[in-house]
Amino acid sequence: MRKEKQSKRHQAIEIIQLFRGGRSDEALVLFEKYGFRKEFICFAVTRGIDYEDASDLVQKFIIDKLYMKSDSIEHIEYARTWMYMVFRNMINDQGRLLIKNREVSLDEAKDQSYEEASGEKNQTRSDCVQEQLKIFRDKDQKHAEVMDYIMKGFDVEEVRLTIGRSYGATRQFMSQCRKKFKPFLERCLEIDE
Amino acid sequence: MKNKDQKILQNWIDTLQGISVRGMDSKSRLEARLLKKAWLEESKKIENKIPDQDPAFYQNIKEALKKKKDKTASKNLWTSFFENKFKAFLVVILGTGVVYASKKTYDGLVSVAEELNHVVLAKDTTKTKAENEIEENGFWDEHFDRHGGFTGFWSRYIPKINEGNIPIVEVDNFCSHNATLNLNACLELANQYNSNARFNLGLMYELGLNVDQNYLQAYEWYKKSSALGNEDARSNMEYLIKKGLVY
């Protein structure tokens, strides 16, 4: 996993360098080969955008940002971070977020985790967690987003750059992610495998 | 954050990122693994709905990029330069500054050669034109006439003949020496188209010899003298301009 994390970061650098060098055709081939198209569409879909809009958004991202603005990246080693930051901002700018910048407090999280669950009796633990994850995404976009970055293998520095907070505040924020999602998980832990 | 919390957080992050962690609380480990599994399955579900190959996706991008390239290529240098208004403004300001500074630096500066060419001695108006020419001109004019014809070796003896046979009596006409320059005397000669007299008038006004210093008048007289072919008058005229005394 550590290796994959490293390689994903390097793949982003490779793509950005090709765009910078004016070799956009080769960059597009690598963009597809390394699975960035699916990754970004998936990122947009989990934020409540439908597939077609997400696909259009990724196209726009490539044309307007990767092709036109890749020269503006100051630290090429954080190319992937830049890509996610810009793409996230594009989603926000388009006003397509269904729930914008909402956060729930720890107490609210405890209450809300049960509210919208389907309550299916034959539900497996895995299905339950998926359902709770979806609810969590709807309730608290910011923390869900940071959780996504962690899953994608971002380290604290990368998360810090993406969300624009200090190092300490980022660690605090990451800790809150764990604490806030915990009540959502509690219910699923009761289900026997 | 306390050290214990830090450790719990780091273990949680590591587990989510698939790094094996030792000594982690089993419940926390289970929670993290469940979350990871759910996240992967969710991503897989979404990715399964996305087609593996989407030629139209890249075709659209390539067309758009081609249009952008053409648009960029058609822009000329001037347009692209002035797109950045700040850059253009800066260059204009700098350019103006450089021009102004160089003008200020070179205004009133004359070269050593020009300084040497500046004649400050009055010309002798008692001599004839031919005598003056022989005195002033060099080897070429001494041996060739004004049409370019060879005048022969004997031409060099003309001054000597004059020297030997006719005694030269120095009579001051008040328009030949710096000390005795007189305005009326020089004006009289100048009206008779005497280029040296005109030169001397220019010199009088330039240096303020027996008249009030007036560079404009000096320039006018030099100009008139130069029109009659006086080279020194021309160089003095240029000197006045370069010095910035007349504009």
Interface residues (C-beta under 8 A of the other chain):
Chain A: M1 R2 K5 S24 D25 L28 E32 R37 K38 I41 C42 V45 T46 Y51 S55 V58 Q59 I62 I63 Y67 M68 R125 S126 V129 Q130 Q132 L133 K134 M147 D148 I150 M151 G153 G168 R171 Q172 M174 S175 R178 F181 K182 L185 C188 L189
Chain B: M1 D5 Q6 I8 L9 W12 I13 L16 Q17 G18 I19 K27 L30 E31 L34 L35 K36 K37 A38 W39 L40 E41 E42 S43 I46 E47 K49 I50 D54 F57 Y58 N60 I61 K62 A64 L65 K68
